[in-house]
Amino acid sequence: MTQATSPASVSKERAREAMARFVAVWEQGELAAVDEIFSKDLTYHAPPFPDMGRDGFRDFVDSFRAGFTEIHVQMQEHLVDGATSVHRWTVEAVLSGTTPLLPGVEATGKRTTGEGAHVLHWSGDEVSEAWHFGDWLGWLTKAGVLPPMPGTGA
């Protein structure tokens, strides 16, 4: 783990504003917002995907948006403690295309939903490290990519 340390604190207002811009990255593809939020030396963790820097994150969003449309993110909760902020969210989208993130998977036209959180480590006014935790298994199952797990009734 490469947690950034900084004696400074991020303000609640800055963390909320950054997440509002972050939602626009996903929903509208406003990739210019990536430079407003993340430092040049960003490490973005999104298991099970490989860690990425700022340019890799832009590619990740482009790839995601190639397969998923009608993306809507709803922020549920923001917590700020010193130079760390945590943001819980829900998201919905439609698997309407193909994406390099899911090689060999065709569009299903199914709406999917998921929930997760971001843990952000701030260096000054920018995020230097981000942890993206989401229910990828549930997301892909609801999108029709994976079969329902036995006994789930899904």
N, C-alpha and C positions, 0 to 999 in steps of 0.2 A: 504494500500500500504506500502511496506517495502523498500522503496528506500534506497539504500546504499549511504552513504555520505563519501567522502574522499577528503581531500584537494589536493591530487595529480591529475594529468591529465594523460590520456592514450594518447600515441602517435598515430598519424594517421597510421604510419607503423604497430604498434602492432595491432591496430584494424583491419586493412586490412588483416594482416597475420592470425589473429585469425579467421576471417570470411572465409578465404581460407581453413583453417583446418576444420571449421564448415561445409562447403560444402562437404568436404570429409567424414564427419560423415554421412551425409544423402545419398550421392551418392554411396560411397563404403562401408559404414558400419564401418569406422575406429573409433571404439569406444574409442581407446586409446587417441584420440585427445580430448575427453571430459575432461580428467584430465589436459591436456595442456591449456585448455581455461577457464574452470570453477573452482571456488573455492570449497573447501570441504563443505562450508555452503551455496551453491547455492540455490536460490529460482527461479524456472523456471515456469513462467506463460504462459499457452497456452490455453486461453479460447476457447471452453467451457470445456476443460479438467481440472481436479483438479491440483492445484499447485504441483510441484514435486521438489525433491532435485536432486543431481547429479546421484545417482543410479536410481532413478525413471525416470530421463531423458533418461538414457541408455536403460531402459526397453521400454520407449515410442518409441525411434528410432527403436529398434528391432521389436516392434509390428507394427510400420508403414511400415518398410521394408518387413515384412512378407506378407503384402497385396499388396504393391505397388512396382513395379520394373521399370527398365529403368528410374530411377530418374535422372533428370538433373536440376540443379539450376544455374541460371544466376544472378550474382550480378549486380544491376543497379546503385546503388548510395551508397556512404558512407559519413556520416557526423560525425564529432567528435567535442565535446564541453566539455572541462574539463574532468571529469570522466564519461562522458556519450557518447556513440556512437549509431548512428542509421544507419541501413543497409536495403535498399530496394531491393527486389529480385522478380524474377519470377521463377516458377518451373513447370515442367511437369513430368508425370509418367503414368504408366499403372496399372489399378486395375486388377492384374493378380492372386491374391490369396486371402486368408481370413486373417483377422487381428482381434485380441481381441479388437482393438479400435472401430470396427464396428461389434458388435455381431450380428450373423444371416445374415450377408450380404455375398453373394457369389461373386466370381470373375466375372466381366463383360467383361474383355478384352478391355475395352475402355480406350483410352488415355484421360487424363485430364490435365488441366492447372490451375494455380492459381498465385496470386501475394500477396505480403504482405511485412512486415517489422519486424525487430527485433530492440528493444530498449535495449541496454546493459548498465548496471551500473557497473563500474569497481572499484575494490579495489586493488590498486597497479597494478600488471600485469595480474590479473585474473578477470573474470566476477563473481560478487557476486549475481547479479539479472538480469534476462532476461525476457523480454516481447516479446512474439511471437504473432504477429497479422497477420492472413491470412484469405482469403475468403473461409472459410470452406463450406458455402452453395453453392457457385459456383463450388468449387472443387468436391463436392459430386454429384452435378447435372450433371456436365460434365462426371463424372465417371459412370453415369447410376444408381447411388444409389437412388437418389431423382428425382421426376418428375420435368420438367421445370416449373417455375413460370408462371402463366397465364399472357399473354400480353408481355412476353419477347421475343417471337419469337424463343426461343432456342429449 
